[in-house]
């Protein structure tokens, strides 16, 4: 039975590090890798979201395009057949915990796009560690990115 790894992405430096780590791990294990991009309507849209063009205001397409663009930057050549991109509507933490139900490993970056840069662990990462239904690997952003932001 082939193992299944899930990695959460949001376009941040943390998710880039998580994808790179997850790709290497999937190759080592001979596993399938699901790159999951969760999206949700901004809170301020409220009920107006139902009236957005295309039913989702293009958020699903944008999330998928962002994940694919990130993979294109990381991979040399076309995406292998063991790698799949999935976009899911919903809060990222909830979506990733749900996707972990039948996964062998969930991979997340330590920090995403949240506004509290001083935190060591983001809210999505923390929720995944606390509630995932499989082991979780939290991949820190690269040291060079950390030093670049301090300069």
Contact map, one row per residue, 1 for C-alpha under 8 A:
1110000000000000000000000000000000000000000000000000000000000000000000000000000000000000000000000000000000000000000000000000000000000000000000000000000
1111000000000000000000000000011100000000000000000000000000000000000000000000000000000000000000000000000000000000000000000000000000000000000000000000000
1111100000000000000000000000111100000000000000000000000000000000000000000000000000000000000000000000001100000000000000000000000000000000000000000000000
0111110000000000000000000000001111000000000000000000000000000000000000000000000000000000000000000000011110000000000000000000000000000000000000000000000
0011111000000000000001000100001111000000000000000000000000000000000000000000000000000000000000000000001111100000000000000000000000000000000000000000000
0001111100000000000000000000000011110000000000000000000000000000000000000000000000000000000000010011001011100000000000000000000000000000000000000000000
0000111110000000011001000000000011110000000000000000000000000000000000000000000000000000000000000000000001110000000000000000000000000000000000000000000
0000011111000010011000000000000000111100000000000000000000000000000000000000000000000000000100010000000001111000000000000000000000000000000000000000000
0000001111110011011000000000000000111100000000000000000000000000001000000000000000000000000000000000000000010000000000000000000000000000000000000000000
0000000111110010000000000000000000001100000000000000000000000010011000000000000000000000000000000000000000000001100000000000000000000000000000000000000
0000000011111011000000000000000000000000000000000000000000000000011001000000000000000000000000000000000000000000000000000000000000000000000000000000000
0000000011111111000000000000000000000000000000000000000000000000000000000000000000000000000000000000000000000011100000000000000000000000000000000000000
0000000000111111100000000000000000000000000000000000000000000000000000000000000000000000000000000000000000000001000000000000000000000000000010001000000
0000000000011111110000000000000000000000000000000000000000000000000000000000000000000000000000000000000000011111000000000000000000000000001111000000000
0000000111111111111000000000000000000000000000000000000000000000000000000000000000000000000000000000000000011011000000000000000000000000000000000000000
0000000010111111111100000000000000000000000000000000000000000000000001000000000000000000000000000000000000001000000000000000000000000000000000000000000
0000000000001111111110000000000000000000000000000000000000000000000000000000000000000000000000000000000000001000000000000000000000000000001111000000000
0000001110000111111111000000000000000000000000000000000000000000000000000000000000000000000000000000000000111000000000000000000000000000011100000000000
0000001110000011111111100000000000100000000000000000000000000000000000100000000000000000000000000000000000100000000000000000000000000000000000000000000
0000000000000001111111110000000000000000000000000000000000000000000000000100000000000000000000000000000000000000000000000000000000000000000000000000000
0000000000000000111111111000000000000000000000000000000000000000000000000000000000000000000000000000000000000000000000000000000000000000001000000000000
0000101000000000011111111100000010000000000000000000000000000000000000000000000000000000000000000000000000100000000000000000000000000000000000000000000
0000000000000000001111111110000010000000000000000000000000000000000000000000000000000000000000000000000000000000000000000000000000000000000000000000000
0000000000000000000111111111000000000000000000000000000000000000000000000000000000000000000000000000000000000000000000000000000000000000000000000000000
0000000000000000000011111111100000000000000000000000000000000000000000000000000000000000000000000000000000000000000000000000000000000000000000000000000
0000100000000000000001111111111110000000000000000000000000000000000000000000000000000000000000000000000000000000000000000000000000000000000000000000000
0000000000000000000000111111111000000000000000000000000000000000000000000000000000000000000000000000000000000000000000000000000000000000000000000000000
0000000000000000000000011111111000000000000000000000000000000000000000000000000000000000000000000000000000000000000000000000000000000000000000000000000
0010000000000000000000001111111000000000000000000000000000000000000000000000000000000000000000000000000000000000000000000000000000000000000000000000000
0110000000000000000000000111111100000000000000000000000000000000000000000000000000000000000000000000000000000000000000000000000000000000000000000000000
0111100000000000000000000111111110000000000000000000000000000000000000000000000001000000000000000000000000000000000000000000000000000000000000000000000
0111100000000000000000000100011111000000000000000000000000000000000000000000000001110000000000000000000000000000000000000000000000000000000000000000000
0001111000000000000001100100001111100000000000000000000000000000000000000000000001110000000000000000000000000000000000000000000000000000000000000000000
0001111000000000000000000000000111110000000000000000000000000000000000000000000000111100000000000000000000000000000000000000000000000000000000000000000
0000011110000000001000000000000011111000000000000000000000000000001000000000000000111100000000000000000000000000000000000000000000000000000000000000000
0000011110000000000000000000000001111100000000000000000000000000001000000000000000001111000000010000000000000000000000000000000000000000000000000000000
0000000111000000000000000000000000111110000000000000000000000011001000000000000000001111000100000000000000000000000000000000000000000000000000000000000
0000000111000000000000000000000000011111000000000000000000000010000000000000000000000011111100100000000000000000000000000000000000000000000000000000000
0000000000000000000000000000000000001111100000000000000000110010000000000000000000000011111100000000000000000000000000000000000000000000000000000000000
0000000000000000000000000000000000000111110000000000000000100000000000000000000000000000111000000000000000000000000000000000000000000000000000000000000
0000000000000000000000000000000000000011111011001000000100100000000000000000000000000000000000000000000000000000000000000000000000000000000000000000000
0000000000000000000000000000000000000001111111000000000000000000000000000000000000000000000000000000000000000000000000000000000000000000000000000000000
0000000000000000000000000000000000000000111111000000000000000000000000000000000000000000000000000000000000000000000000000000000000000000000000000000000
0000000000000000000000000000000000000000011111000000000000000000000000000000000000000000000000000000000000000000000000000000000000000000000000000000000
0000000000000000000000000000000000000000111111111000000000000000000000000000000000000000000000000000000000000000000000000000000000000000000000000000000
0000000000000000000000000000000000000000111111111000000000000000000000000000000000000000000000000000000000000000000000000000000000000000000000000000000
0000000000000000000000000000000000000000000011111110000000000000000000000000000000000000000000000000000000000000000000000000000000000000000000000000000
0000000000000000000000000000000000000000000011111111000000000000000000000000000000000000000000000000000000000000000000000000000000000000000000000000000
0000000000000000000000000000000000000000100011111111001110000000000000000000000000000000000000000000000000000000000000000000000000000000000000000000000
0000000000000000000000000000000000000000000000111111001100000000000000000000000000000000000000000000000000000000000000000000000000000000000000000000000
0000000000000000000000000000000000000000000000111111101000000000000000000000000000000000000000000000000000000000000000000000000000000000000000000000000
0000000000000000000000000000000000000000000000011111111110000000000000000000000000000000000000000000000000000000000000000000000000000000000000000000000
0000000000000000000000000000000000000000000000000011111111000000000000000000000000000000000000000000000000000000000000000000000000000000000000000000000
0000000000000000000000000000000000000000000000000001111111000000000000000000000000000000000000000000000000000000000000000000000000000000000000000000000
0000000000000000000000000000000000000000000000001111111111000000000000000000000000000000000000000000000000000000000000000000000000000000000000000000000
0000000000000000000000000000000000000000100000001101111111110000000000000000000000000000000000000000000000000000000000000000000000000000000000000000000
0000000000000000000000000000000000000000000000001001111111100000000000000000000000000000000000000000000000000000000000000000000000000000000000000000000
0000000000000000000000000000000000000000000000000000111111111100000000000000000000000000000000000000000000000000000000000000000000000000000000000000000
0000000000000000000000000000000000000011100000000000000111111110000000000000000000000000000000000000000000000000000000000000000000000000000000000000000
0000000000000000000000000000000000000010000000000000000101111111000000000000000000000011100000000000000000000000000000000000000000000000000000000000000
0000000000000000000000000000000000000000000000000000000001111111100000000000000000000000000000000000000000000000000000000000000000000000000000000000000
0000000000000000000000000000000000000000000000000000000001111111110000000000000000000000000000000000000000000000000000000000000000000000000000000000000
0000000001000000000000000000000000001110000000000000000000111111111000000000000000000010000000000000000000000000000000000000000000000000000000000000000
0000000000000000000000000000000000001000000000000000000000011111111100000000000000001110000000000000000000000000000000000000000000000000000000000000000
0000000000000000000000000000000000000000000000000000000000001111111110000000000000000000000000000000000000000000000000000000000000000000000000000000000
0000000001100000000000000000000000000000000000000000000000000111111111000000000000000000000000000000000000000000000000000000000000000000000000000000000
0000000011100000000000000000000000111000000000000000000000000011111111100000000000001000000000000000000000000000000000000000000000000000000000000000000
0000000000000000000000000000000000000000000000000000000000000001111111110000000000001000000000000000000000000000000000000000000000000000000000000000000
0000000000000000000000000000000000000000000000000000000000000000111111111000000000000000000000000000000000000000000000000000000000000000000000000000000
0000000000100001000000000000000000000000000000000000000000000000011111111100000000000000000000000000000000000000000000000000000000000000000000000000000
0000000000000000001000000000000000000000000000000000000000000000001111111110001000000000000000000000000000000000000000000000000000000000000000000000000
0000000000000000000000000000000000000000000000000000000000000000000111111111111000000000000000000000000000000000000000000000000000000000000000000000000
0000000000000000000000000000000000000000000000000000000000000000000011111111000000000000000000000000000000000000000000000000000000000000000000000000000
0000000000000000000100000000000000000000000000000000000000000000000001111111000000000000000000000000000000000000000000000000000000000000000000000000000
0000000000000000000000000000000000000000000000000000000000000000000000111111111000000000000000000000000000000000000000000000000000000000000000000000000
0000000000000000000000000000000000000000000000000000000000000000000000011111110000000000000000000000000000000000000000000000000000000000000000000000000
0000000000000000000000000000000000000000000000000000000000000000000000010011111000000000000000000000000000000000000000000000000000000000000000000000000
0000000000000000000000000000000000000000000000000000000000000000000000010011111100000000000000000000000000000000000000000000000000000000000000000000000
0000000000000000000000000000000000000000000000000000000000000000000000110010111110100000000000000000000000000000000000000000000000000000000000000000000
0000000000000000000000000000000000000000000000000000000000000000000000000000011111100000000000000000000000000000000000000000000000000000000000000000000
0000000000000000000000000000000000000000000000000000000000000000000000000000001111110000000000000000000000000000000000000000000000000000000000000000000
0000000000000000000000000000001110000000000000000000000000000000000000000000000111110000000000000000000000000000000000000000000000000000000000000000000
0000000000000000000000000000000111100000000000000000000000000000000000000000001111111000000000000000000000000000000000000000000000000000000000000000000
0000000000000000000000000000000111100000000000000000000000000000000000000000000011111100000000000000000000000000000000000000000000000000000000000000000
0000000000000000000000000000000001111000000000000000000000000001001100000000000000111110000000000000000000000000000000000000000000000000000000000000000
0000000000000000000000000000000001111000000000000000000000000001000000000000000000011111000000000000000000000000000000000000000000000000000000000000000
0000000000000000000000000000000000011110000000000000000000010011000000000000000000001111100000000000000000000000000000000000000000000000000000000000000
0000000000000000000000000000000000011110000000000000000000010000000000000000000000000111110000100000000000000000000000000000000000000000000000000000000
0000000000000000000000000000000000000111000000000000000000010000000000000000000000000011111000100000000000000000000000000000000000000000000000000000000
0000000000000000000000000000000000000111000000000000000000000000000000000000000000000001111101100000000000000000000000000000000000000000000000000000000
0000000000000000000000000000000000000111000000000000000000000000000000000000000000000000111111100000000000000000000000000000000000000000000000000000000
0000000100000000000000000000000000001110000000000000000000000000000000000000000000000000011111110000000000000000000000000001000000000000000000000000000
0000000000000000000000000000000000000000000000000000000000000000000000000000000000000000001111111000000000000000000000000011101100000000000000000000000
0000000000000000000000000000000000000000000000000000000000000000000000000000000000000000011111111100000000000000000000000000000000000000000000000000000
0000000000000000000000000000000000000100000000000000000000000000000000000000000000000001111111111110000000000000000000000000000000000000000000000000000
0000010100000000000000000000000000010000000000000000000000000000000000000000000000000000000111111111000001000000000000000000000100010000000000000000000
0000000000000000000000000000000000000000000000000000000000000000000000000000000000000000000011111111100000000000000000000000000100111000000000000000000
0000000000000000000000000000000000000000000000000000000000000000000000000000000000000000000001111111100000000000000000000000000000010000000000000000000
0000010000000000000000000000000000000000000000000000000000000000000000000000000000000000000000111111111000000000000000000000000000000000000000000000000
0000010000000000000000000000000000000000000000000000000000000000000000000000000000000000000000011111111111000000000000000000000000011100000000000000000
0000000000000000000000000000000000000000000000000000000000000000000000000000000000000000000000001111111000000000000000000000000000011100000000000000000
0001000000000000000000000000000000000000000000000000000000000000000000000000000000000000000000000011111100000000000000000000000000001100000000000000000
0011110000000000000000000000000000000000000000000000000000000000000000000000000000000000000000000011111111000000000000000000000000000100000000000000000
0011100000000000000000000000000000000000000000000000000000000000000000000000000000000000000000000001011111000000000000000000000000000110000000000000000
0001110000000000000000000000000000000000000000000000000000000000000000000000000000000000000000000001001111100000000000000000000000000111100000000000000
0000111100000000000000000000000000000000000000000000000000000000000000000000000000000000000000010001001111110000000000000000000000010111100000000000000
0000111100000000011001000000000000000000000000000000000000000000000000000000000000000000000000000000000011111000000000000000000000000001111000000000000
0000001110000110010000000000000000000000000000000000000000000000000000000000000000000000000000000000000001111100000000000000100000000001111000000000000
0000000100000111110000000000000000000000000000000000000000000000000000000000000000000000000000000000000000111111000000000000100000000000011110000000000
0000000000000100000000000000000000000000000000000000000000000000000000000000000000000000000000000000000000011111000000011100100000000000011110000000000
0000000000010110000000000000000000000000000000000000000000000000000000000000000000000000000000000000000000001111110010111100100000000000000110000000000
0000000001011110000000000000000000000000000000000000000000000000000000000000000000000000000000000000000000001111110000000101000000000000000000000000000
0000000001010000000000000000000000000000000000000000000000000000000000000000000000000000000000000000000000000011111000000000000000000000000000000000000
0000000000000000000000000000000000000000000000000000000000000000000000000000000000000000000000000000000000000011111110000110000000000000000000000000000
0000000000000000000000000000000000000000000000000000000000000000000000000000000000000000000000000000000000000000111110000000000000000000000000000000000
0000000000000000000000000000000000000000000000000000000000000000000000000000000000000000000000000000000000000000011111100000000000000000000000000000000
0000000000000000000000000000000000000000000000000000000000000000000000000000000000000000000000000000000000000010011111110000000000000000000000000000000
0000000000000000000000000000000000000000000000000000000000000000000000000000000000000000000000000000000000000000000111110000000000000000000000000000000
0000000000000000000000000000000000000000000000000000000000000000000000000000000000000000000000000000000000000010000111111100000000000000000000000000000
0000000000000000000000000000000000000000000000000000000000000000000000000000000000000000000000000000000000000110000011111100000000000000000000000000000
0000000000000000000000000000000000000000000000000000000000000000000000000000000000000000000000000000000000000110000000111110110000000000000000000000000
0000000000000000000000000000000000000000000000000000000000000000000000000000000000000000000000000000000000000111010000111111110000000000000000000000000
0000000000000000000000000000000000000000000000000000000000000000000000000000000000000000000010000000000000000000010000001111111000000000000000000000000
0000000000000000000000000000000000000000000000000000000000000000000000000000000000000000000110000000000000000001000000000111111100000000000000000000000
0000000000000000000000000000000000000000000000000000000000000000000000000000000000000000000010000000000000011110000000001111111110000000010000000000000
0000000000000000000000000000000000000000000000000000000000000000000000000000000000000000000000000000000000000000000000001111111111000000000000000000000
0000000000000000000000000000000000000000000000000000000000000000000000000000000000000000000010000000000000000000000000000011111111110000000000000000000
0000000000000000000000000000000000000000000000000000000000000000000000000000000000000000000010011000000000000000000000000001111111110001000000000000000
0000000000000000000000000000000000000000000000000000000000000000000000000000000000000000000000000000000000000000000000000000111111110001000000000000000
0000000000000000000000000000000000000000000000000000000000000000000000000000000000000000000000000000000000000000000000000000011111110000000000000000000
0000000000000000000000000000000000000000000000000000000000000000000000000000000000000000000000001000000000000000000000000000001111111000000000000000000
0000000000000000000000000000000000000000000000000000000000000000000000000000000000000000000000011101100001000000000000000000001111111111000000000000000
0000000000000000000000000000000000000000000000000000000000000000000000000000000000000000000000001001110000000000000000000000000000111110000000000000000
0000000000000000000000000000000000000000000000000000000000000000000000000000000000000000000000000001111111000000000000000000000000011111000000000000000
0000000000000000000000000000000000000000000000000000000000000000000000000000000000000000000000000000000111000000000000000000000000011111100000000000000
0000000000000000000000000000000000000000000000000000000000000000000000000000000000000000000000000000000011110000000000000000000110010111110000000000000
0000000000000000000000000000000000000000000000000000000000000000000000000000000000000000000000000000000011110000000000000000000000000011111000000000000
0000000000000000010000000000000000000000000000000000000000000000000000000000000000000000000000000000000000111100000000000000100000000001111100000000000
0000000000000100110010000000000000000000000000000000000000000000000000000000000000000000000000000000000000111100000000000000000000000000111110000000000
0000000000000100110000000000000000000000000000000000000000000000000000000000000000000000000000000000000000001110000000000000000000000000011111000000000
0000000000001100100000000000000000000000000000000000000000000000000000000000000000000000000000000000000000001110000000000000000000000000001111101100000
0000000000000100100000000000000000000000000000000000000000000000000000000000000000000000000000000000000000000000000000000000000000000000000111111100000
0000000000000000000000000000000000000000000000000000000000000000000000000000000000000000000000000000000000000000000000000000000000000000000011111110000
0000000000000000000000000000000000000000000000000000000000000000000000000000000000000000000000000000000000000000000000000000000000000000000001111111000
0000000000001000000000000000000000000000000000000000000000000000000000000000000000000000000000000000000000000000000000000000000000000000000011111111100
0000000000000000000000000000000000000000000000000000000000000000000000000000000000000000000000000000000000000000000000000000000000000000000011111111110
0000000000000000000000000000000000000000000000000000000000000000000000000000000000000000000000000000000000000000000000000000000000000000000000111111111
0000000000000000000000000000000000000000000000000000000000000000000000000000000000000000000000000000000000000000000000000000000000000000000000011111111
0000000000000000000000000000000000000000000000000000000000000000000000000000000000000000000000000000000000000000000000000000000000000000000000001111111
0000000000000000000000000000000000000000000000000000000000000000000000000000000000000000000000000000000000000000000000000000000000000000000000000111111
0000000000000000000000000000000000000000000000000000000000000000000000000000000000000000000000000000000000000000000000000000000000000000000000000011111
